[in-house]
């Protein structure tokens, strides 16, 4: 029996969309989503743009099933998923591995947001080919606009439409992701997504993961069925059981960094995004939401590490990755039975030197975020003990862009 089509597994969360829009309009008193001129401007632009864009996407999904229905039989062979707490080095590892284009393929931001369907991918590829023949005037213009729009993020997380990015963002197309908190800062409505495997009903989890898998199949259909799909998503950390059920031969890489560094960095980055879309009442809005999510993700991943058989989940320390990225990748290739070609080995040596020399401009102070050293050590006591993190340090630190 062929896999169900997207329309058969329609999982768009209309109820959540309506609740969050209602709250954004009528329940903002005392919240970080108060209706300031900036918030109103964001809503007047984003809401209609989102509805229009999603209408186009779902029409194109329908066209996929008419003209490219064979994508549903694409086998997603031994995909690799990078998980871990936010700010733990997942982006660094993802972009290093994505450099091996003979082995891996990942989704770039343009594809995630603007071309999730096969029809859209093929149109964008054709337009990109034409632009390339003309000397890339459109691409260069987009990069210029990116520099202006994303420059404020460059010291924390380099962002580009042409870079591999978190494909959890695909779930915006069905309004079913915890990342919605950036635009809709209502933790009570989104907390169940941060405990995905444990809080969502099985039928709901299966529908969401079925949609995600179909997006992966579409990607492979266009960009190479013979390649291994490579994905990185901190927000997939609470989905480990669902990943195992959806992709039985998946390999998981779990990035490990001391909570004393992860917590302030993640809270700091979250606050930065909140200030783009809202006018918060406090310097670190939704810090408790971020903290409790991170705490659960550490403990849940640790429990899965013990249960997952056959070495399919591998823990990688942030410190080793940043100090010895080349050795780390060689170990991962060996673990997952992948042969590293000479061209990528040479590129990896060059990139490893850049990583070791890099000094980030993203600075933060633990105490400023409202979470004390002692509280983090207490709440993550078993993580510090099990993974050998030092609990006797106080951090005012700078980290790699991840």
NORKATA-V614557 format. One record per backbone hydrogen bond with DSSP energy under -1.0 kcal/mol. NH is the residue of the N-H (numbers start at 1). CO is the residue of the C=O. If there is no record, write none. Layout:
NH/CO + NH/CO
This chain:
9/5 + 13/174 + 14/12 + 17/13 + 18/14 + 19/15 + 20/16 + 21/17 + 22/18 + 23/19 + 24/20 + 25/21 + 26/22 + 27/23 + 31/28 + 36/34 + 40/36 + 41/37 + 42/38 + 43/39 + 44/40 + 45/41 + 46/42 + 47/43 + 49/45 + 50/46 + 51/47 + 52/48 + 53/49 + 54/50 + 55/51 + 56/52 + 57/53 + 58/54 + 59/55 + 60/56 + 61/57 + 62/58 + 63/59 + 64/60 + 65/61 + 67/63 + 68/64 + 71/68 + 72/69 + 73/70 + 74/71 + 77/75 + 80/229 + 81/251 + 82/231 + 83/253 + 93/89 + 94/90 + 95/91 + 96/92 + 97/93 + 98/94 + 100/97 + 101/99 + 103/100 + 104/100 + 105/228 + 109/163 + 110/161 + 112/108 + 113/109 + 114/110 + 115/111 + 121/117 + 122/118 + 123/119 + 124/120 + 125/121 + 126/122 + 127/123 + 128/124 + 129/125 + 130/126 + 131/127 + 132/128 + 133/129 + 134/130 + 135/132 + 136/131 + 140/136 + 141/137 + 142/138 + 143/139 + 144/140 + 145/141 + 146/142 + 147/143 + 148/144 + 149/145 + 150/146 + 153/150 + 156/153 + 157/153 + 163/160 + 165/107 + 169/166 + 170/167 + 171/168 + 172/169 + 173/170 + 176/171 + 180/177 + 181/178 + 182/179 + 183/180 + 184/180 + 186/184 + 189/186 + 191/187 + 193/190 + 197/238 + 199/195 + 200/196 + 205/201 + 206/202 + 207/203 + 208/204 + 209/205 + 210/206 + 211/207 + 212/208 + 213/209 + 214/210 + 215/211 + 216/212 + 217/213 + 218/214 + 219/215 + 220/216 + 221/217 + 222/218 + 223/219 + 224/220 + 227/224 + 228/103 + 230/105 + 231/80 + 233/82 + 236/233 + 237/234 + 239/236 + 243/239 + 244/240 + 245/241 + 246/242 + 247/243 + 250/247 + 251/79 + 252/312 + 253/81 + 254/314 + 255/83 + 256/316 + 261/258 + 262/258 + 263/259 + 265/261 + 266/262 + 267/263 + 268/264 + 269/265 + 270/266 + 271/267 + 272/268 + 273/269 + 274/270 + 275/271 + 276/273 + 277/273 + 278/274 + 287/284 + 290/286 + 291/287 + 292/288 + 293/289 + 294/290 + 295/291 + 296/292 + 297/293 + 298/294 + 299/295 + 300/296 + 301/297 + 302/298 + 303/299 + 304/300 + 305/301 + 306/302 + 307/303 + 308/304 + 314/252 + 316/254 + 318/256 + 321/317 + 322/318 + 323/319 + 324/320 + 328/324 + 329/325 + 330/326 + 331/327 + 332/328 + 333/329 + 334/330 + 335/331 + 336/332 + 338/333 + 345/341 + 346/342 + 347/343 + 348/344 + 349/345 + 350/346 + 351/347 + 352/348 + 353/349 + 354/350 + 355/351 + 356/352 + 357/353 + 358/354 + 363/361 + 364/397 + 366/395 + 369/366 + 370/367 + 376/372 + 377/373 + 378/374 + 379/375 + 380/376 + 381/378 + 384/380 + 385/381 + 386/382 + 387/383 + 399/362
